[in-house]
Amino acid sequence: MAAGKSITVIRIGHRYVRDYRTLTHLCLVSRAFGAEAIYLEEIDDGLAEVVGEVSRAWGGDFQVREVSGWKAAFRQARDEGRTVVHLTMYGIPIQDRVEKLAECEKVLVAVGGPKVPGEVYRLADYNIAVTSQPHSEVAALAVTLHELQGGEELKKEFGAAAMKIVPSEKGKRVEKLK
């Protein structure tokens, strides 16, 4: 991760039964691509356990945190000096703002769900589009986290892991550390 960069993510809106896999993938991508935490308005025990198991097995201290709503998360982000980046296909192309975003030391990335209130667009510091075509919010989050950190997140070392992947040209190699 880029030195000193602090990134958190919030999922705005959620239809739990319908979006369970998407929500799980948002958590996993947030963790793997260098975010410290994801804020959710509702945390299912099963989701928290899955993400916890991944962190215990593969390392790191990623957290799933409950928040009373996106406005509370935005307020907390502002109190922490974070820049709020809302991902939306209606926003300014990321390539037009990537240099400015890369300068931000603390960021809250807001990922929309089924219906994002118009107020989110007004309160975000940046409304950013990865593409102006319909696409997955999981893909948009991955691209954005990658751009925010200039690719440095791909080199991140996750501490206290029970295992790690050993890169291999062919086949699968996993090293047990504990």
Backbone hydrogen bonds, N-H to C=O, Kabsch-Sander energy under -0.5 kcal/mol:
donor,donor_aa,acceptor,acceptor_aa,energy
5,K,2,A,-2.2
6,S,105,E,-3.0
8,T,107,V,-2.4
9,V,37,A,-1.9
10,I,109,V,-2.6
11,R,39,Y,-2.1
12,I,10,I,-0.6
12,I,111,V,-3.0
13,G,11,R,-0.6
16,Y,14,H,-0.7
19,D,15,R,-3.0
20,Y,16,Y,-0.6
20,Y,17,V,-0.7
23,L,19,D,-3.0
24,T,20,Y,-2.5
25,H,21,R,-2.6
26,L,22,T,-2.5
27,C,23,L,-2.1
28,L,24,T,-2.5
29,V,25,H,-2.8
30,S,26,L,-2.3
31,R,27,C,-2.4
32,A,28,L,-2.8
33,F,29,V,-2.5
34,G,31,R,-1.5
35,A,30,S,-2.9
36,E,7,I,-3.2
37,A,7,I,-0.6
38,I,63,Q,-2.1
39,Y,9,V,-3.1
40,L,65,R,-2.6
44,D,42,E,-0.6
48,A,44,D,-2.3
49,E,45,D,-2.3
50,V,46,G,-2.3
51,V,47,L,-2.5
52,G,48,A,-2.2
53,E,49,E,-2.7
54,V,50,V,-2.0
55,S,51,V,-2.2
56,R,52,G,-2.5
57,A,53,E,-2.5
58,W,54,V,-3.1
59,G,55,S,-1.9
60,G,159,G,-2.8
63,Q,36,E,-1.8
65,R,38,I,-2.9
65,R,63,Q,-0.6
67,V,40,L,-2.3
73,A,69,G,-1.9
74,F,70,W,-2.7
75,R,71,K,-2.7
76,Q,72,A,-2.7
77,A,73,A,-2.6
78,R,74,F,-2.4
79,D,75,R,-2.5
80,E,76,Q,-1.8
81,G,78,R,-1.6
82,R,77,A,-3.2
83,T,106,K,-2.7
85,V,83,T,-0.6
85,V,108,L,-2.8
86,H,84,V,-0.6
86,H,126,Y,-3.1
87,L,85,V,-0.5
87,L,110,A,-2.9
88,T,86,H,-0.6
88,T,128,I,-3.0
91,G,88,T,-1.7
92,I,127,N,-2.7
94,I,129,A,-2.6
96,D,93,P,-1.8
97,R,94,I,-1.6
98,V,94,I,-1.4
101,L,97,R,-2.8
102,A,98,V,-2.3
103,E,99,E,-0.8
103,E,100,K,-0.7
104,C,101,L,-1.4
107,V,6,S,-2.7
108,L,83,T,-2.7
109,V,8,T,-2.8
109,V,107,V,-0.5
110,A,85,V,-3.1
110,A,108,L,-0.6
111,V,10,I,-3.1
111,V,109,V,-0.6
112,G,87,L,-0.7
112,G,110,A,-0.5
113,G,12,I,-0.9
120,V,117,P,-1.7
121,Y,117,P,-0.6
121,Y,118,G,-0.6
122,R,118,G,-1.2
123,L,119,E,-2.4
124,A,120,V,-1.9
125,D,84,V,-1.5
126,Y,84,V,-1.9
128,I,86,H,-3.0
128,I,126,Y,-0.6
129,A,92,I,-2.6
140,A,136,S,-2.1
141,L,137,E,-2.2
142,A,138,V,-2.2
143,V,139,A,-2.5
144,T,140,A,-2.4
145,L,141,L,-2.9
146,H,142,A,-2.1
147,E,143,V,-2.6
148,L,144,T,-2.9
149,Q,145,L,-1.2
150,G,147,E,-0.9
151,G,146,H,-1.8
152,E,149,Q,-2.0
154,L,151,G,-1.4
155,K,152,E,-1.8
156,K,153,E,-1.2
159,G,157,E,-0.7
162,A,56,R,-0.6
162,A,57,A,-1.5
163,M,57,A,-1.9
164,K,175,E,-2.1
166,V,173,R,-2.6
175,E,164,K,-3.2
176,K,174,V,-0.5
177,L,162,A,-3.1
178,K,162,A,-1.3
